[in-house]
Amino acid sequence: MAERTDLLRVALAQINPTVGDIRGNARRISDAMARARDEGAALVVFPELALTGYPPEDLLLKTSFLDAARSALQELAAEAREIVAVVGYPEQAEDVYNTAAVLADGAVVAGYRKMYLPNYGVFDEQRYFQSGAEGAIVEVNGVPIGISVCEDIWEPGPPAMTEALAGAKVIVNLSASPYRAGYGARRERMLTQRAVDYLAAVVFVNIVGGQDELVFDGHSLAIDQDGRVLARAPQFEESLTICTIDPRAIAAARLRDTRHRVNVRRQRRAAPVAEPPVFTLASLETEASGEPSVVSGELAPTLGPQAEIYAALRTGLRDYVDKNGFERVVIALSGGIDSALAALVAADALGPDRVTCVSMPSPYSSEGTRADARAIAENLGVDFREIGIDQAMSAYDDLLREAFEGREPDVAEENLQARIRGNVVMALSNKFGWLVIATGNKSEMSVGYATLYGDMAGGFAVIKDVPKTTVYELVRHRNERAGLELVPASVLERAPSAELRPDQRDEDSLPPYDLLDRILEAYVEDDRGREEMVAAGLPGEVVDEVIAMVDRAEYKRRQAPPGIKITPKAFGRDRRLPITNRYRG
């Protein structure tokens, strides 16, 4: 069979940049550009703001930062020979733009400025960027390619639609789309619909890796004009994914489907054909090392629901630890379900040789939880230490006896135990430079069932956005994947307890977790009011109790360490409520 010479070979460079490490990110881009050229790609596409990492936040207010990004881009452009590269960076002109730069023939030959700047949830782009005013099309080996950045393609219409109407056969989208559970599948459906609507191939390239509270899942895609996925990069892994696109098939589809002809005529009437005002045109030729012969691409499988969340936690923790230069983490391992999950994720993310687990039993700790803590550490192969806190508890009793005289023991004494444990792990952190991993889950953080400067102490809260019911699902998933009980069944079956007093159970203070998590999802993530929740069948008295606890605990959450976002609305960047607040409802 004769080789096809009219196909376009494209590389999707799904990289893991570090915010602010412009030189390091430039090396990643340079390496991927060279590999793409060696693979015979005519075009390589990188993620949004790949050169600086995303989100740079107030670094974008520093002219020195913008100057460094521009200088690094020029150096990368000099390397762009025999390939066209599209690279995201912050462009400083009369204002600052979120720009996709086109590098070819040793120069920056074109650029597209992001038009839609998200300013919701974790996004704050209108604080930093000016909106672009026009689309951009470049021709690579005679194939017209429209350019868009992240949010641009979520909005139906311009710029991608107008680029397609102006003749673009391929729409590339540089993205920094953060992870939340199930979002990758939704995003793939949206991109498939855009490809079909525009009768164009869509090439979507996402960042991968962790950045503080955010995790980017990758899951880059190439989709043809019929909605067929040509290539899918793996989730939560760096990759250079190669695919080939058939421009002739796109042209044939447009001949058969005349839906867009009316819109094309309207667009031409609105702008003279000789000088379209909304498109930058560049004609670029490459000399790829090999001609693609078939329409094809690499198709990575997608992860199941629990595997996906677990991978997000593992990726977020690994990158937070490594990018911030920590050699080891330390975890207070109680023998309960939350610290068990934190230990599992840490061992998988960093390797057991970089994890220390500390059991800190008190007179109220059961033999069962002590044995389970030891068993978990042994199963994971991590360093394990047991430091009893009886002596420290007695010292505090003596210290405060006169001040507490005449009062019965209560939550004050219970919280002292948590704060002693917090002091122990922080002392180990200070002495050895280890990062303390806090082990609180979203359910407890929501209602304030946590102790400031106690179990909330730490530098990173790996399961901060994981509801309690999901904690159990993830531990079961990890045990099933291992084919053995890394976490003993007793931990999964035992009633949750902080073990700060005799016979204590979480449900002495909280509703059952399955009910609590349903209320929290409605109130915290969906912003539903009391009457809406009651109308949906949730018990009114429990709803009132939970609303009061959530609102009262805002001051605690402001002092909590950062943690990985996996739900639609996480505490911190995502959910912003006043501490001083009398509204109830």
C-alpha positions in Angstrom: 0.0 0.0 0.0 1.3 3.4 -0.9 2.4 5.7 1.9 0.1 8.7 2.7 2.1 11.9 2.6 -0.8 14.2 3.4 -1.2 13.2 7.1 -0.2 15.5 9.9 1.9 14.0 12.7 1.3 15.7 16.0 3.0 15.2 19.4 1.0 15.9 22.6 3.7 17.0 25.2 2.0 16.4 28.5 4.6 17.7 31.0 4.9 18.3 34.7 6.2 21.9 35.1 7.1 23.5 38.5 5.8 26.9 39.1 8.6 29.5 39.0 11.2 27.0 37.8 11.5 28.7 34.4 14.9 27.2 33.5 13.8 23.7 34.6 10.5 24.0 32.7 12.4 25.2 29.6 14.6 22.1 29.8 11.5 19.9 29.9 10.1 21.7 26.9 13.4 21.5 25.0 13.7 17.8 25.7 10.1 17.1 24.6 10.6 19.2 21.4 13.7 17.2 20.5 11.9 13.8 21.2 8.9 14.9 19.1 11.2 15.9 16.2 12.9 12.5 16.5 9.5 10.8 16.3 8.8 12.6 13.1 6.2 15.0 14.4 5.6 18.2 12.4 3.8 19.9 15.3 4.3 19.6 19.1 1.8 21.1 21.5 2.6 22.0 25.1 0.2 22.9 28.0 -1.0 26.3 29.1 1.7 28.4 30.8 4.0 25.4 30.4 7.0 27.7 30.7 6.2 29.1 34.1 3.9 26.4 35.6 0.3 27.0 36.5 -0.9 28.9 38.4 1.9 31.4 38.9 -0.4 33.6 41.0 1.3 36.9 42.2 4.6 35.9 40.5 2.8 37.5 37.5 3.0 40.9 39.2 6.8 40.8 39.1 8.3 42.3 35.9 11.5 40.2 36.6 9.4 37.0 36.4 7.9 38.1 33.1 11.3 39.1 31.7 12.7 35.7 32.6 9.9 33.9 30.9 10.3 36.0 27.7 14.1 35.3 27.7 13.6 31.6 28.1 11.0 31.6 25.3 13.4 33.2 22.9 16.0 30.6 23.7 13.5 27.8 23.1 12.5 29.5 19.8 16.1 29.2 18.6 15.8 25.4 19.0 12.6 25.1 17.0 14.1 23.8 13.8 12.3 21.2 11.5 9.3 21.3 13.9 6.6 23.7 14.9 6.0 24.1 18.7 3.1 25.8 20.5 4.1 26.8 24.0 2.1 28.5 26.7 3.8 31.5 28.5 2.8 34.9 30.1 3.3 37.6 27.5 4.1 41.1 28.7 3.1 43.7 26.1 1.0 46.8 26.8 -0.6 44.4 29.4 0.0 40.8 30.4 -1.6 38.0 28.3 -2.0 34.3 28.8 -0.4 33.4 25.4 0.2 30.4 23.2 3.5 31.2 21.3 4.2 29.5 18.0 7.9 28.7 17.6 9.3 27.7 14.2 12.4 28.3 12.0 14.3 29.5 15.1 11.9 32.3 16.0 8.6 33.2 17.7 6.5 33.5 14.5 3.0 33.9 15.9 1.0 34.1 19.1 -2.6 33.6 20.3 -3.8 35.5 23.5 -6.4 33.7 25.6 -9.8 35.3 25.3 -11.9 33.7 28.1 -10.3 34.3 31.5 -11.9 32.1 34.2 -12.5 33.8 37.5 -14.4 31.2 39.5 -13.5 28.3 41.8 -9.8 27.9 42.0 -9.2 30.3 39.0 -8.3 34.0 39.4 -7.1 34.9 35.9 -8.8 38.3 35.7 -6.5 39.4 38.5 -3.5 38.9 36.3 -4.3 38.9 32.6 -6.0 41.0 29.9 -8.3 39.2 27.5 -7.1 38.6 23.9 -9.3 40.0 21.2 -8.8 37.7 18.2 -8.3 34.1 17.1 -5.2 32.8 15.4 -4.6 30.3 12.6 -1.2 29.0 11.5 -0.5 26.7 8.6 1.7 23.8 9.2 2.7 21.9 6.1 -0.4 23.4 4.4 -2.8 22.4 7.2 -4.6 25.4 8.8 -4.5 25.0 12.6 -6.5 27.2 15.0 -5.2 27.9 18.5 -7.1 28.2 21.8 -6.2 28.1 25.5 -8.1 26.1 28.1 -11.3 28.0 28.9 -11.6 29.1 25.3 -12.8 25.7 24.2 -15.3 25.2 27.1 -17.2 28.2 25.6 -19.1 27.3 22.4 -18.4 29.8 19.7 -15.4 32.0 19.3 -12.5 31.6 19.1 -12.5 27.9 18.1 -15.7 28.1 16.1 -14.7 31.2 14.1 -11.3 29.6 13.5 -13.0 26.5 12.1 -15.3 28.6 10.0 -12.2 30.4 8.6 -10.8 27.1 7.5 -8.9 25.7 10.4 -9.0 21.9 10.1 -7.3 21.3 13.5 -8.0 23.2 16.7 -5.3 22.9 19.4 -6.1 23.7 23.0 -3.3 24.4 25.5 -4.7 23.6 28.9 -4.1 23.7 32.7 -7.3 21.9 33.7 -7.2 20.8 37.4 -8.5 17.4 38.5 -11.6 16.6 40.4 -13.2 13.2 40.7 -14.9 12.3 37.4 -13.9 15.5 35.6 -11.7 13.9 33.0 -14.6 11.9 31.5 -16.8 15.0 31.4 -14.0 16.9 29.7 -13.5 14.2 27.1 -17.2 14.3 26.3 -17.1 18.0 25.9 -14.1 17.9 23.6 -15.6 15.2 21.5 -18.7 17.4 21.0 -16.6 20.3 20.0 -14.8 18.3 17.4 -18.1 17.1 15.9 -19.7 20.5 16.1 -16.7 22.2 14.4 -16.0 19.4 11.9 -12.4 19.7 13.0 -9.8 17.6 14.8 -9.3 18.8 18.3 -5.9 18.4 20.0 -6.1 19.1 23.8 -2.9 19.1 25.8 -3.1 19.3 29.6 -0.6 19.8 32.4 0.1 16.9 34.6 1.3 16.9 38.3 0.7 18.6 41.6 0.9 22.3 42.5 0.0 23.0 46.1 -3.7 22.1 46.5 -4.2 21.4 42.8 -3.5 18.3 40.9 -3.5 18.2 37.1 -4.5 14.8 35.7 -3.1 15.1 32.1 -5.5 13.0 30.1 -4.5 14.9 26.9 -6.5 14.0 23.8 -6.6 14.1 20.0 -10.1 13.6 18.6 -11.1 13.5 14.9 -14.0 15.3 13.2 -16.3 12.4 13.7 -15.7 12.4 17.5 -13.3 9.4 17.4 -10.5 9.5 20.0 -7.3 9.2 18.0 -5.0 9.5 21.0 -5.2 9.6 24.8 -2.3 10.3 27.1 -2.2 8.6 30.4 -3.7 10.1 33.6 -1.3 11.4 36.2 1.9 10.6 34.2 4.2 12.7 32.0 4.1 11.5 28.4 4.8 12.4 24.8 1.9 11.0 22.9 2.1 10.8 19.1 -0.8 10.7 16.7 -1.5 11.3 13.1 -4.4 13.4 11.7 -6.0 13.2 8.3 -6.7 16.7 7.0 -8.2 15.3 3.8 -10.8 13.4 5.7 -11.8 16.6 7.5 -12.1 18.4 4.2 -14.3 15.6 2.9 -16.5 15.7 5.9 -17.1 19.4 5.4 -18.0 18.8 1.8 -20.6 16.3 2.9 -22.0 18.3 5.8 -23.1 21.8 4.7 -24.3 23.0 8.1 -21.6 25.6 8.5 -21.8 27.2 5.0 -24.3 29.8 6.1 -22.1 30.9 9.0 -19.0 31.0 6.8 -20.9 33.4 4.4 -21.9 35.5 7.4 -18.4 35.7 8.7 -17.1 36.7 5.2 -19.6 39.4 4.9 -18.6 40.7 8.3 -14.9 40.8 7.4 -13.2 41.2 4.0 -11.7 37.9 2.8 -8.4 39.6 1.8 -7.7 40.8 5.3 -9.6 38.9 8.0 -9.3 41.1 11.1 -9.6 38.4 13.7 -6.9 35.9 12.6 -3.1 35.9 12.5 -1.9 33.9 9.6 1.5 32.2 9.3 2.6 29.5 6.8 5.1 27.1 8.2 6.9 24.1 6.6 8.7 21.4 8.5 10.9 18.6 7.3 9.8 15.7 9.5 12.1 12.8 9.6 9.5 10.3 8.6 6.1 10.5 6.8 3.1 9.0 8.7 1.4 6.3 6.7 -1.8 5.7 8.7 -4.2 7.6 10.9 -3.3 6.4 14.4 -2.4 7.3 17.9 -1.6 5.9 21.4 -4.7 5.2 23.5 -4.0 5.0 27.2 -6.8 3.4 29.3 -8.7 5.5 31.8 -8.8 4.7 35.5 -11.8 3.6 37.5 -13.4 6.0 40.1 -11.3 4.9 43.2 -8.1 4.4 41.2 -8.4 7.9 39.8 -8.8 9.6 43.2 -6.0 7.5 44.7 -3.7 8.4 41.8 -4.6 12.1 42.3 -3.7 11.9 46.0 -0.4 10.0 45.2 0.6 12.5 42.5 -0.3 15.6 44.6 1.7 14.4 47.7 4.7 13.3 45.6 5.0 16.6 43.9 4.4 18.7 47.0 7.2 16.8 48.8 9.6 16.7 45.9 9.1 20.2 44.5 9.5 21.7 48.0 12.7 19.7 48.6 11.7 17.4 51.5 13.5 14.1 51.8 11.1 12.3 54.2 7.6 12.6 55.7 6.3 11.7 59.1 2.7 10.6 59.9 1.0 10.1 63.2 -0.3 6.5 62.7 -3.1 5.8 65.2 -4.4 2.5 63.8 -7.5 4.3 62.5 -8.7 4.5 59.0 -7.6 8.1 58.2 -4.0 7.7 59.1 -4.0 4.3 57.4 -5.0 5.9 54.1 -2.4 8.7 54.6 0.3 6.1 55.2 -0.8 4.1 52.1 -0.6 7.1 49.9 2.7 8.3 51.3 4.4 4.9 50.8 3.1 4.6 47.2 4.0 8.3 46.4 7.5 8.4 47.9 8.5 4.8 48.5 8.5 3.3 52.0 12.1 4.3 52.6 11.0 8.0 52.8 8.1 7.5 55.3 8.2 7.4 59.1 5.1 6.5 61.0 4.8 7.3 64.7 2.2 5.6 67.0 1.6 7.7 70.2 -0.6 5.7 72.5 -2.3 7.0 75.6 -4.1 5.2 78.4 -7.2 5.4 76.2 -5.6 3.7 73.2 -6.9 0.2 72.7 -4.6 -2.8 72.1 -6.4 -3.3 68.8 -5.4 0.1 67.4 -1.9 -0.2 68.7 -1.5 -3.6 67.0 -3.1 -2.3 63.8 -0.8 0.7 63.6 2.2 -1.6 63.9 0.8 -4.1 61.4 0.1 -1.3 58.8 3.7 0.0 59.1 5.1 -3.5 58.8 3.0 -4.3 55.8 4.1 -1.1 54.1 7.8 -1.5 55.0 8.0 2.0 56.5 10.0 3.2 59.5 7.9 2.7 62.6 8.3 4.2 66.1 6.1 4.1 69.2 6.3 7.1 71.6 3.8 6.9 74.5 2.3 10.1 75.7 1.3 9.0 79.3 4.2 10.9 80.8 3.4 14.1 78.9 -0.3 13.8 79.9 0.6 13.5 83.6 2.9 16.5 83.3 0.1 18.6 81.9 -2.3 17.4 84.6 0.2 18.6 87.2 0.8 21.9 85.4 -2.9 22.7 85.1 -4.3 21.2 88.3 -4.6 24.5 90.1 -6.0 26.4 87.1 -8.6 23.6 86.4 -9.5 23.1 90.1 -13.2 22.5 90.6 -14.0 21.5 87.1 -14.6 18.1 85.7 -12.4 16.7 82.8 -13.9 17.6 79.4 -12.8 18.4 75.9 -9.9 20.5 77.2 -8.1 17.4 78.5 -9.0 15.5 75.4 -7.6 18.2 73.1 -4.4 18.3 75.2 -3.7 14.7 74.1 -4.1 15.7 70.5 -1.8 18.7 71.0 0.8 16.5 72.7 0.8 14.3 69.7 1.0 17.3 67.4 4.1 18.6 69.4 5.8 15.2 69.1 5.5 15.0 65.3 6.4 18.7 64.9 9.5 18.1 67.1 10.6 15.3 64.8 10.0 17.6 61.9 12.1 20.3 63.4 14.9 18.0 64.4 15.2 16.1 61.2 13.6 18.3 58.5 10.7 15.9 57.8 7.4 17.1 56.5 4.5 16.3 58.8 1.5 14.9 57.0 -1.8 15.8 58.7 -4.4 13.0 58.5 -7.8 14.7 58.9 -10.5 14.0 56.3 -13.0 16.4 54.7 -16.0 15.3 56.9 -14.1 16.1 60.1 -12.6 19.3 58.7 -16.1 20.4 57.7 -17.7 20.2 61.1 -14.6 21.1 63.1 -14.1 17.6 64.6 -10.4 18.3 64.8 -8.0 19.9 67.2 -6.1 23.1 66.3 -2.4 22.7 66.9 -3.1 19.0 67.5 -4.2 16.5 64.8 -4.4 19.6 62.5 -0.7 20.2 62.9 1.3 19.6 59.8 2.7 20.9 56.5 0.4 19.1 54.1 -3.0 17.4 54.6 -3.2 14.7 52.0 -6.8 13.6 52.6 -8.2 17.0 53.6 -10.7 17.0 50.7 -11.6 13.3 51.0 -15.0 12.6 52.6 -15.0 9.9 55.3 -17.1 7.5 53.3 -14.6 7.8 50.4 -11.7 7.2 52.8 -13.1 3.7 53.4 -13.6 3.1 49.7 -10.0 4.1 48.9 -8.5 1.8 51.6 -10.6 -1.1 50.3 -9.5 -0.3 46.8 -5.8 -0.3 47.8 -6.2 -3.6 49.6 -7.9 -5.2 46.6 -5.2 -3.9 44.3 -2.5 -5.4 46.5 -4.3 -8.7 46.8 -3.8 -8.7 50.5 -4.7 -6.7 53.6 -2.1 -3.9 53.7 -4.7 -2.4 56.2 -6.1 -5.0 58.4 -9.9 -5.7 58.2 -10.2 -4.7 61.8 -9.4 -1.1 60.9 -12.2 -1.1 58.3 -14.7 -2.8 60.7 -13.9 -0.9 63.9 -16.2 2.0 64.8 -14.3 5.3 64.2 -13.0 6.8 67.4 -10.5 9.5 68.4 -9.7 7.5 71.6 -9.4 10.6 73.7 -11.6 9.2 76.5 -12.9 5.8 77.6 -15.3 4.1 75.0 -15.4 7.2 72.8 -17.0 6.9 69.4 -17.2 9.5 66.6 -20.9 9.1 66.4 -21.2 10.3 70.0 -20.5 13.8 68.6 -21.4 13.4 64.9 -24.2 12.0 62.8 -23.4 8.7 61.1 -20.9 9.4 58.3 -23.0 8.3 55.5 -25.7 10.8 56.4 -23.2 13.5 57.4 -21.4 13.2 54.0 -24.7 13.6 52.1 -25.5 16.8 54.1 -22.0 18.1 53.6 -22.1 17.5 49.8 -25.3 19.5 49.6 -24.2 22.3 51.9 -20.5 22.7 51.2 -20.2 21.6 47.5 -23.7 22.4 46.1 -24.4 25.5 48.3 -27.9 24.4 49.1 -29.8 26.1 51.9 -31.6 24.4 54.8 -35.0 24.2 53.2 -33.7 22.8 50.0 -31.9 20.0 51.9 -35.0 19.2 54.0 -37.1 19.1 50.8 -34.7 16.6 49.4 -35.4 14.3 52.3 -32.6 15.1 54.7 -33.6 15.2 58.4 -34.2 18.8 59.5 -32.7 18.5 63.0 -29.5 16.9 61.7 -29.3 19.5 58.9 -29.5 22.3 61.5 -26.8 20.7 63.6 -24.4 20.2 60.7 -24.9 23.7 59.3 -24.1 25.1 62.7 -21.0 23.0 63.1 -19.7 23.8 59.6 -20.2 27.6 60.0 -18.7 27.6 63.5 -15.5 25.8 62.3 -14.5 28.3 59.6 -11.8 29.8 61.8 -10.3 26.4 62.2 -10.1 25.6 58.5 -8.4 28.9 57.9 -5.5 27.6 60.0 -5.3 24.2 58.4 -2.4 23.1 56.2 -3.0 22.9 52.4 -4.4 19.7 51.0 -5.3 18.1 47.6 -8.5 19.1 45.9 -10.5 16.1 44.6 -14.1 17.3 45.0 -16.0 20.0 43.1 -15.5 22.4 46.0 -12.6 22.2 48.4 -11.9 24.3 51.4 -9.2 26.9 50.8 -8.9 28.3 47.3 -12.3 27.0 46.3 -14.7 27.9 49.1 -14.4 31.3 50.6 -16.7 32.4 53.5 -16.2 35.0 56.2 -15.3 33.8 59.7 -17.4 36.6 61.3 -20.8 35.6 59.8 -24.3 35.7 61.3 -26.1 34.3 58.3 -27.7 30.9 58.9 -29.7 29.1 56.2 
